[in-house]
Amino acid sequence: MTTIPRLTRVLVAFVAVQVLLFALSAAFPPDMARAQRSSPVVLDHRGAWLRALPVEDGRWRVRADLQRTDPTFQKRLIAVEDARFYGHLGVDPLALVRAVGSAAVHGRATSGASTLTMQTARLLEPRPRNLGSKLVEMVRAAQLEARLTKQQILALYLTLAPYGGNLEGVRAASLAYFGHEPTSLTDGEQALLIALPQSPEARRPDRRPEAARAARRAVLDKMVRARVLTEAAASEADAEPIPRRAPFPTLAWHAAGELALAAPPGQPSVVSTIDADLQTRLEPMAAAVAAAQGPDVTAAILVVQIKGRAVRALVGSAGRERPGGWIDLTRAIRSPGSALKPFIYAFAFDDGALAPDTQIDDAATRFADYQPENFDHVFHDKVTAREALAYSLNVPAVATLEKIGPDAFAARLESSGVRLVRPKTAIKASGLALALGGAGITPRDMAVLYAALGDGGVAKPLAFTEAEAKSREHMGGTRIVRPEAAAQVLDILREAPAPRGRAPSALTRGGPAMAFKTGTSYGFRDAVAAGVVGGYAIIVWTGRADGGARGGLTGRDAALPLLFDVADVIDAPTLAPRAIAPKAAPGALQRLQQVSEGPRLIFPPDGATVQVDSVGPGARGLVMAAGGEDLTWYVAGAPLSADPVSGKVIWRPAAPGFYRLKVVDTQGRAASARVRIKAPTG
């Protein structure tokens, strides 16, 4: 009669406790603020690192991406740090009992009980290392387990783990110490990355290499005991050099910084459209051109793949050490000079107002209060529209703009999404000066227009991420001119005289020549060259970042040669494979051994320390391994016999200590090794 009410009370009490714990967990959740702040990383379209931005206090906290992290490293980390990670709920009872018992026996803590989840809780909310903090970590670990999956917890740990100095997260550490992402790691690299978070400052490889070496060796021993690494592989990994820290890459500094700032919170990486190989070539080219043109001059380059409008290279300046170098000049509003003339003729062809062979007067002409002159102050009487555009004559361009209407011309350009900036915003009328650079435009917007010429007259926004580029391939865009008119203009621009002695060889061999146009603004402030070739639109600008005047440098002299240089290196063979794998081969694989060199001793390797279960005639022994045929083994000069059943050569060391091994083939060629045998004591 009383059993049921008592059981009911127990159940009610249990449910009440669970509800209370749930309510407390909901009321006092773990602080995830540090997890939400990470360094956004921008990659090129093939996955090469371009640039990352630090978080608070200049820390590089790079969010881990388990899909791009060596799976063997992940398994070994768990085996060494938290073998029952996938079985516990945040606290490992067996490890806790072992740690408490060991502390009771020795009077001090000799083994840890912190799980990876507890370590993650401590990284989220750092506290003094004491018993009270440990209890809080246990509670927080249980809360994390209730809120996150095991994979999310592992990724969070690998994001927050400290690796010395201002490095946080396995990706930051791998790049800084090894020069590559943790996609593929050597055994030694894995051991060092496991060892560092436990005492990052004391073990920093760039400041305390011997401490780092000892910590790595200890982790390698743990890997062997956990049976995730062989003795031979551990010995080889222990011989790997201790790395030094290198600075992070800063390629495509302006574009990558822009994408990093715009990256969604929590996203490990932004895959940009930038091609790291092309960017690597263009940045020094821009710097060299700017240096040759004067101490205050800088340069900008924009390369857009017309298909998808992918920005494959963006050089925002000639270097941050030059005046204005921190400014992204592809976003700066500059005068295009004559670089918009092709669109005047394209619209005129499209409207039927002109044909390429229509004759236009090139003579001194006054248009109301505006009287343009040709750049060389020479008039050519009657010329065709083709000749006027190819040789960039001013009067015919202004006459054509008057025919189609400057306001209509500006509206048509702006319908594509570009922005024209007039010198005086209070004046609504665009004016005929538009034909000669009377309105400002950014190199990015110029790239939109020239890419439209190369795409049959369809304008689309530029794409800076691979996701955007894929969407641009299928979007309709805005048609600003019919394909026939765009093709006519490109044909004319291909006839323009190239710089003396120059031709874009790499891309034009077997294909059409580059269609290009130059522009020079008033006072020689801006030198512009724009081209369409090989499926790309290219914009080049040189000038002073402050917009100051400079003497005598035209678009043809100061920008056009660089345009041709850029065209030559697009789609050129790659400079070198990127470091996405270890820099050096493992010791046994650093040299391809030839058959003529005789036998190759594989196990035990030279210098190895081998732990055996027992020694003497009854021991299980070591199976000897070597490359070659008809081999004879010797230990301390005494031959070893093959096992009659298995045919394998098995060595049973008589006692612990150092031994000299030798293997000889029938031709007398030999390989030897000195190894140490360790056995349990007592």
C-alpha positions in Angstrom: 0.0 0.0 0.0 2.8 2.4 0.8 5.2 1.3 -2.0 3.4 3.1 -4.8 3.3 6.5 -3.1 7.0 6.2 -2.1 7.9 5.3 -5.7 5.8 8.2 -6.9 7.6 10.6 -4.6 11.0 9.3 -5.9 10.0 9.8 -9.5 8.5 13.2 -8.7 11.7 14.2 -6.9 13.8 13.0 -9.8 11.8 14.9 -12.4 11.9 18.0 -10.2 15.7 17.8 -10.0 15.9 17.4 -13.7 13.6 20.4 -14.3 15.7 22.4 -11.8 18.9 21.5 -13.5 17.4 22.3 -16.9 16.2 25.6 -15.6 19.6 26.5 -14.1 21.3 25.5 -17.3 19.0 27.7 -19.3 19.3 30.5 -16.9 23.1 30.3 -16.7 24.3 29.1 -20.1 28.0 28.9 -20.9 29.5 32.1 -22.3 30.0 31.5 -26.0 31.3 35.0 -26.8 34.9 33.8 -27.5 33.6 31.1 -29.8 31.7 33.7 -31.8 34.8 35.9 -32.4 37.2 34.3 -34.8 39.6 35.5 -37.4 38.0 35.4 -40.8 40.2 33.7 -43.4 40.0 34.4 -47.1 41.2 31.7 -49.5 41.9 31.9 -53.2 39.6 29.9 -55.6 41.7 26.8 -55.2 42.0 27.0 -51.4 45.3 28.8 -51.0 45.4 31.2 -48.0 45.3 34.9 -48.9 44.8 36.8 -45.7 43.1 36.7 -42.3 42.2 39.4 -39.8 43.0 39.2 -36.1 40.5 39.5 -33.3 40.8 41.2 -29.9 44.3 42.0 -28.7 45.8 41.1 -32.0 45.1 37.4 -31.6 44.9 35.1 -34.5 41.9 32.9 -33.6 41.2 31.0 -36.8 38.1 28.9 -36.8 38.8 25.2 -37.3 37.4 23.5 -40.3 37.3 19.7 -39.6 36.7 19.0 -43.3 40.1 20.6 -43.9 41.9 19.1 -40.9 43.9 15.9 -41.1 41.6 13.1 -39.9 44.5 11.1 -38.6 45.5 14.1 -36.4 41.9 14.3 -35.1 42.0 10.6 -34.1 45.4 10.9 -32.4 44.4 14.0 -30.5 41.4 12.1 -29.1 43.5 9.0 -28.4 46.1 11.0 -26.4 43.9 13.7 -24.7 40.5 12.0 -24.2 40.3 8.4 -25.3 36.6 8.0 -24.3 35.6 11.3 -25.8 32.8 9.8 -27.8 31.5 7.8 -24.9 31.2 10.3 -22.0 28.8 13.3 -21.4 31.5 15.9 -20.7 33.1 14.3 -17.7 35.0 11.0 -17.8 34.2 9.1 -14.6 37.0 6.6 -15.1 39.6 9.3 -15.6 38.2 11.2 -12.6 38.5 8.2 -10.3 42.0 7.4 -11.6 43.2 11.0 -11.0 41.7 11.2 -7.5 43.2 7.8 -6.6 46.6 8.8 -7.9 46.5 12.1 -6.0 45.6 10.2 -2.8 48.5 7.8 -3.2 51.2 10.3 -4.2 49.9 13.3 -2.3 49.8 15.4 -5.4 48.1 15.4 -8.8 50.0 13.0 -11.1 47.4 12.6 -13.9 44.7 14.8 -15.3 41.0 14.1 -15.6 40.1 16.9 -17.9 38.2 15.8 -21.0 38.4 17.7 -24.3 34.9 19.1 -23.4 36.2 20.3 -20.1 39.2 21.9 -21.7 36.9 23.6 -24.2 34.8 25.0 -21.3 38.0 26.3 -19.7 39.0 28.0 -23.0 35.6 29.6 -23.3 35.7 31.0 -19.7 39.3 31.1 -18.4 39.5 30.8 -14.6 42.3 30.2 -12.0 43.4 26.6 -11.9 41.9 25.4 -8.6 39.3 22.8 -7.4 36.4 25.3 -7.6 37.2 26.1 -11.2 37.4 22.4 -12.0 33.9 21.9 -10.6 32.6 24.7 -12.7 34.3 23.2 -15.8 32.5 19.9 -15.2 29.2 21.7 -15.1 30.0 23.7 -18.2 31.2 20.6 -19.9 27.8 18.9 -19.3 26.1 22.0 -20.6 28.2 22.0 -23.8 27.5 18.3 -24.3 23.8 19.0 -24.1 24.0 21.9 -26.6 26.6 20.7 -29.2 27.5 17.6 -31.1 30.8 15.9 -30.5 32.1 17.2 -33.8 31.1 20.8 -32.9 32.9 20.5 -29.5 36.0 19.1 -31.2 35.9 22.0 -33.8 35.5 24.5 -30.9 38.5 23.1 -29.0 40.6 23.3 -32.2 39.5 26.9 -32.7 40.2 28.1 -29.1 43.3 26.1 -28.2 46.3 28.3 -27.5 49.5 27.5 -29.4 51.9 30.2 -28.1 52.0 34.0 -28.5 49.0 35.3 -30.2 48.1 32.0 -32.0 44.8 30.3 -31.2 43.4 27.4 -33.2 45.1 24.6 -35.1 44.8 26.4 -38.5 46.7 29.4 -37.2 49.4 27.3 -35.6 49.8 25.0 -38.6 50.2 27.9 -41.0 52.5 29.9 -38.7 54.8 27.0 -37.7 54.6 24.7 -40.8 53.6 27.0 -43.6 50.5 25.1 -44.6 47.0 24.3 -43.6 46.5 21.3 -41.3 45.0 19.3 -44.2 48.0 17.0 -44.2 50.4 16.8 -41.2 53.4 14.7 -40.5 53.6 12.6 -37.4 56.0 15.1 -35.8 53.7 18.0 -36.7 50.7 16.2 -35.2 52.5 15.5 -32.0 53.7 19.1 -31.6 50.2 20.4 -32.2 48.8 18.1 -29.6 51.5 19.1 -27.1 51.5 22.9 -27.4 48.0 23.7 -25.9 48.9 22.1 -22.6 51.6 24.6 -22.0 51.8 26.9 -25.0 54.3 29.5 -23.7 56.7 27.1 -22.0 56.8 25.0 -25.2 56.8 27.6 -27.9 58.9 26.2 -30.7 60.1 29.6 -31.9 61.4 30.6 -28.4 62.0 27.3 -26.5 62.8 24.7 -29.1 64.3 22.2 -26.7 61.2 22.3 -24.5 59.0 21.9 -27.6 61.1 18.9 -28.7 60.8 17.2 -25.3 57.0 17.8 -25.3 56.7 16.4 -28.8 58.7 13.4 -27.8 56.4 12.8 -24.8 53.3 13.0 -27.0 54.9 10.6 -29.5 55.4 8.1 -26.7 51.8 8.5 -25.7 50.8 7.8 -29.3 52.8 4.6 -29.3 51.2 3.5 -26.0 47.8 4.3 -27.4 48.7 2.1 -30.5 48.0 4.9 -33.0 51.7 5.1 -34.0 54.5 2.6 -34.3 57.8 2.8 -32.6 59.6 3.2 -35.9 57.3 6.0 -37.0 57.7 7.7 -33.6 61.5 7.6 -33.8 61.4 9.0 -37.3 59.0 11.8 -36.2 61.3 12.7 -33.3 64.0 13.4 -35.8 61.9 16.1 -37.6 63.3 19.6 -37.1 61.6 22.0 -34.7 59.9 24.7 -36.8 60.3 28.5 -36.5 57.3 30.8 -36.7 56.7 32.6 -40.0 54.4 35.5 -40.8 50.9 34.9 -42.2 50.4 35.5 -46.0 49.0 38.8 -47.0 48.3 38.2 -50.7 45.6 40.4 -52.4 45.7 42.5 -49.2 42.9 44.9 -50.1 40.4 42.5 -51.7 41.0 39.8 -49.0 40.6 42.3 -46.2 37.4 43.5 -47.7 36.0 40.0 -47.9 37.2 39.1 -44.4 35.4 42.1 -42.9 32.2 41.1 -44.7 32.5 37.4 -43.8 29.4 36.0 -41.9 30.2 35.3 -38.2 31.1 31.7 -37.6 32.2 30.9 -41.2 35.6 29.2 -41.1 36.7 30.5 -44.5 35.7 32.6 -47.5 36.6 31.1 -50.8 37.3 34.1 -53.0 37.6 34.2 -56.8 41.2 35.4 -56.6 43.9 33.3 -58.3 46.9 33.3 -56.0 49.3 32.4 -58.8 48.2 35.3 -60.9 48.0 37.7 -58.0 51.6 36.7 -57.0 52.8 37.7 -60.4 50.9 41.0 -60.7 51.8 42.6 -57.4 55.5 43.0 -58.1 54.7 44.1 -61.6 52.6 46.9 -60.3 55.3 47.9 -57.8 58.0 48.0 -60.5 55.9 50.2 -62.8 55.0 52.6 -60.0 58.6 52.8 -58.8 59.8 53.6 -62.4 57.2 56.4 -62.7 58.1 58.3 -59.5 58.2 58.2 -55.7 54.6 59.4 -55.3 53.1 57.1 -58.0 51.1 54.0 -57.3 49.2 51.6 -59.5 46.2 49.4 -59.6 45.3 46.3 -61.6 42.0 44.5 -62.0 41.6 41.2 -63.9 38.0 39.9 -64.4 37.2 36.6 -66.0 34.2 37.4 -68.2 32.5 34.1 -67.6 30.9 34.5 -64.1 32.6 38.0 -63.7 35.1 36.4 -61.3 37.7 38.8 -60.1 40.9 36.7 -60.6 43.3 39.4 -59.5 43.0 42.7 -57.7 46.1 44.8 -57.0 44.7 47.7 -55.0 48.0 49.6 -54.9 51.7 49.3 -55.7 52.5 48.4 -52.1 51.5 49.6 -48.6 54.9 51.2 -48.1 54.3 53.7 -50.9 52.2 56.9 -50.5 48.5 55.9 -50.4 49.4 52.3 -50.5 46.8 51.3 -47.9 44.0 52.7 -50.1 42.3 50.3 -52.5 42.5 52.4 -55.7 40.2 50.0 -57.6 37.5 51.6 -55.5 38.7 55.2 -56.0 36.7 57.5 -58.2 39.1 58.7 -61.0 38.7 60.3 -64.4 38.7 57.7 -67.2 40.0 60.2 -69.7 39.1 58.7 -73.1 38.4 55.2 -71.8 34.6 55.6 -72.1 34.7 56.5 -75.8 34.1 52.9 -76.9 30.7 53.0 -75.3 29.8 56.3 -77.1 30.4 54.5 -80.4 28.8 51.3 -79.3 25.5 53.1 -78.4 25.7 55.1 -81.7 26.1 51.8 -83.6 23.3 50.2 -81.6 20.9 53.1 -82.3 21.7 53.2 -86.0 23.1 56.7 -85.8 26.5 55.5 -87.0 28.3 52.6 -88.8 31.9 51.9 -88.4 32.7 53.4 -91.8 30.5 56.5 -91.4 32.5 59.6 -92.1 32.8 62.3 -89.3 34.4 65.7 -89.5 37.5 66.1 -87.5 37.9 69.8 -87.5 37.9 72.7 -85.0 34.3 72.7 -83.8 32.4 74.6 -81.0 29.6 72.8 -79.3 27.7 75.7 -77.6 30.3 76.8 -75.0 32.5 73.7 -75.3 35.3 73.4 -77.9 37.3 70.2 -77.6 40.7 69.7 -79.2 42.6 66.5 -80.2 45.3 65.4 -77.8 48.1 66.3 -80.4 46.3 69.5 -81.4 46.1 68.2 -85.0 42.9 67.8 -86.9 42.4 65.2 -89.7 39.5 66.5 -91.7 37.2 63.6 -92.6 37.7 60.3 -90.8 35.6 57.2 -90.3 34.1 56.3 -87.0 36.5 53.3 -87.0 39.5 55.6 -87.4 38.2 58.1 -84.9 37.8 55.4 -82.2 41.0 53.5 -83.1 43.1 56.7 -82.8 41.0 58.3 -80.0 40.2 61.5 -81.8 38.3 63.9 -79.5 36.2 66.0 -81.8 34.4 63.1 -83.5 33.7 61.5 -80.1 32.1 64.7 -78.8 30.1 65.0 -82.0 28.9 61.5 -81.6 28.0 62.0 -78.0 26.0 65.1 -79.0 24.1 63.0 -81.5 23.0 60.3 -78.9 22.7 62.8 -76.1 25.0 63.0 -73.0 22.2 62.4 -70.5 21.0 59.4 -72.4 24.6 58.1 -72.6 25.1 58.5 -68.8 21.7 56.9 -68.0 22.5 53.9 -70.2 25.8 53.4 -68.5 24.3 53.7 -65.1 21.6 51.2 -65.9 24.3 48.6 -65.7 24.9 49.4 -62.1 27.9 51.6 -62.5 28.1 55.1 -61.0 29.3 58.2 -62.8 30.3 61.1 -60.5 30.0 64.6 -61.9 32.4 67.3 -60.7 29.5 69.4 -59.6 26.6 67.4 -58.2 24.3 70.4 -58.3 24.5 70.4 -62.1 22.0 67.8 -63.4 23.1 68.0 -67.1 25.9 65.5 -67.8 27.5 67.6 -70.6 29.6 66.7 -73.6 32.7 66.6 -71.4 31.7 63.0 -70.6 33.4 62.0 -73.8 36.8 63.1 -72.5 36.6 62.0 -68.9 34.4 64.7 -67.5 32.8 62.3 -64.9 34.5 60.1 -62.4 34.3 56.3 -62.3 36.0 53.6 -60.4 38.2 51.0 -62.0 35.8 48.3 -60.7 32.9 50.0 -62.6 35.1 50.3 -65.7 35.7 46.5 -65.4 31.9 46.0 -65.4 31.6 47.9 -68.6 34.5 46.3 -70.5 33.4 42.9 -69.4 30.0 43.7 -70.8 31.7 44.5 -74.2 33.3 41.1 -74.0 30.0 39.4 -73.2 27.9 40.6 -76.1 26.8 43.8 -74.4 25.4 42.3 -71.2 26.5 43.9 -67.9 26.7 42.0 -64.6 28.1 42.9 -61.2 31.7 41.7 -60.4 32.0 38.5 -58.4 34.5 38.3 -55.5 33.5 34.8 -54.2 33.2 31.6 -56.0 29.6 31.3 -54.9 28.9 34.7 -56.5 30.7 33.7 -59.7 28.6 30.6 -60.1 25.4 32.6 -59.7 26.6 35.2 -62.2 27.0 32.5 -64.8 23.3 31.9 -64.8 21.9 35.4 -64.1 20.6 37.4 -67.0 22.3 40.7 -66.4 21.5 44.1 -68.0 21.9 44.5 -71.7 23.4 47.9 -72.5 24.1 47.3 -76.2 23.3 44.6 -78.8 25.9 41.9 -79.5 26.5 43.2 -83.0 27.4 46.7 -81.8 29.7 45.3 -79.0 31.5 43.1 -81.6 32.0 46.0 -83.9 33.6 48.1 -81.2 35.9 45.2 -80.1 37.0 44.8 -83.7 37.9 48.4 -83.9 39.8 48.4 -80.6 41.8 45.4 -81.8 43.1 47.7 -84.6 44.4 50.3 -82.3 48.2 50.7 -82.4 50.0 48.7 -79.7 52.9 50.0 -77.8 56.1 50.0 -79.8 57.5 46.5 -80.0 54.7 45.0 -77.9 52.2 42.2 -78.5 50.3 40.1 -76.0 52.0 36.9 -76.9 50.7 34.4 -74.3 47.0 34.9 -74.9 46.8 36.0 -78.5 48.8 33.2 -80.0 46.3 31.5 -82.3 43.5 33.8 -81.2 42.3 37.4 -81.6 44.4 40.3 -80.6 43.6 42.3 -77.5 40.9 45.0 -77.8 42.1 47.9 -75.7 41.6 51.6 -75.0 43.7 54.1 -73.1 42.7 57.2 -71.2 44.5 60.3 -69.8 42.8 62.7 -67.4 43.4 66.5 -67.2 46.8 67.3 -65.8 48.0 63.8 -66.4 46.6 62.8 -63.0 45.2 59.5 -64.2 46.6 57.1 -66.8 44.2 54.3 -67.7 44.3 51.3 -70.0 41.5 48.8 -70.4 41.5 45.7 -72.5 39.4 42.6 -73.4 41.3 39.5 -74.4 41.1 35.7 -74.0 37.9 35.7 -72.0 39.2 38.4 -69.6 38.6 42.1 -69.0 41.6 44.0 -67.6 41.8 47.4 -66.1 45.1 49.1 -65.3 45.5 52.5 -63.6 48.6 54.5 -62.6 48.8 57.9 -60.9 49.1 59.5 -57.5 46.8 58.3 -54.7 46.0 61.9 -53.7 44.9 62.7 -57.2 47.8 65.2 -57.7 49.0 66.2 -61.2 52.1 64.8 -62.7 53.8 65.8 -65.9 53.5 64.2 -69.3 52.6 60.6 -68.4 49.7 59.5 -70.7 47.6 56.4 -70.5 49.5 55.1 -73.6 52.9 55.6 -72.0 52.2 54.9 -68.3 49.4 52.3 -68.3 49.3 50.5 -71.7 52.6 48.6 -71.4 51.5 47.3 -68.0 48.2 46.2 -69.6 50.1 44.1 -72.2 52.3 42.7 -69.4 49.2 41.6 -67.5 47.7 40.0 -70.6 50.9 38.0 -71.1 50.8 36.3 -67.7 47.1 35.5 -67.5 46.7 31.7 -67.7 50.5 31.3 -67.6 51.7 28.0 -66.0 51.6 27.9 -62.3 54.7 29.3 -60.4 54.9 26.4 -58.0 52.6 24.0 -56.1 51.2 25.6 -52.9 52.2 24.1 -49.6 49.1 22.2 -48.7 51.2 19.2 -47.6 54.2 18.8 -45.3 57.3 20.7 -46.5 59.6 17.8 -46.1 59.2 14.1 -46.8 59.5 11.7 -43.8 63.1 10.7 -43.1 62.7 7.2 -44.7 61.3 8.8 -47.9 63.7 11.7 -48.4 65.7 9.9 -51.0 64.6 7.3 -53.5 67.0 4.4 -53.0 68.2 2.6 -56.1 68.4 -1.2 -56.4 72.2 -1.0 -57.1 72.7 0.5 -53.6 72.2 -2.9 -52.0 69.8 -3.8 -49.1 67.6 -1.2 -47.4 67.1 -1.7 -43.6 63.5 -0.9 -42.8 62.9 -2.1 -39.3 64.3 -1.4 -36.8 65.6 1.9 -38.3 68.9 3.3 -37.4 68.8 5.2 -34.1 65.4 3.8 -33.0 64.5 3.0 -29.5 62.3 -0.1 -29.4 60.1 -1.0 -26.4 59.6 -4.8 -26.1 57.3 -6.7 -23.7 60.1 -9.1 -22.7 63.6 -10.3 -23.5 65.3 -13.6 -23.7 64.7 -16.8 -25.7 61.0 -17.0 -24.7 60.2 -13.5 -25.8 57.8 -12.8 -28.7 60.6 -11.0 -30.5 60.9 -8.4 -33.3 60.2 -9.2 -36.9 63.1 -7.8 -38.9 62.4 -6.1 -42.2 64.6 -5.0 -45.1 64.4 -4.3 -48.8 66.4 -6.7 -51.1 66.7 -10.4 -51.9 68.7 -13.3 -50.3 69.5 -11.3 -47.2 71.3 -12.5 -44.1 70.8 -10.7 -40.7 73.5 -10.2 -38.0 73.2 -8.9 -34.4 76.4 -8.0 -32.8 78.2 -10.1 -35.4 76.1 -13.2 -34.8 73.8 -14.4 -37.6 70.0 -14.7 -37.2 68.1 -17.6 -38.6 64.7 -17.5 -40.3 61.8 -19.0 -38.5 61.2 -22.4 -40.1 57.4 -22.0 -40.1 56.8 -18.4 -41.2 60.1 -17.9 -43.0 60.5 -14.5 -41.2 63.6 -13.4 -39.4 62.7 -12.9 -35.7 65.1 -11.3 -33.3 64.7 -12.0 -29.5 67.1 -9.6 -27.7 68.9 -11.2 -24.8 68.7 -8.1 -22.6 67.9 -4.4 -22.7 70.6 -2.2 -24.2 72.3 -1.0 -27.4 72.8 -3.3 -30.4 74.4 -3.1 -33.8 72.3 -4.7 -36.5 73.5 -5.6 -40.0 71.9 -7.0 -43.1 74.0 -8.3 -46.0 73.0 -9.5 -49.5 74.7 -12.1 -51.7 76.9 -9.5 -53.3 78.3 -8.4 -50.0 76.5 -5.1 -49.9 75.3 -4.3 -46.4 73.1 -1.9 -44.4 73.4 -1.4 -40.6 71.7 0.3 -37.8 72.3 1.0 -34.1 69.2 0.5 -32.0 68.3 0.6 -28.3 66.1 -2.1 -26.7 64.0 -1.1 -23.7 62.0 -3.6 -21.6 59.8 -3.4 -18.5 61.7 -3.3 -15.3 60.9 -5.1 -12.1 
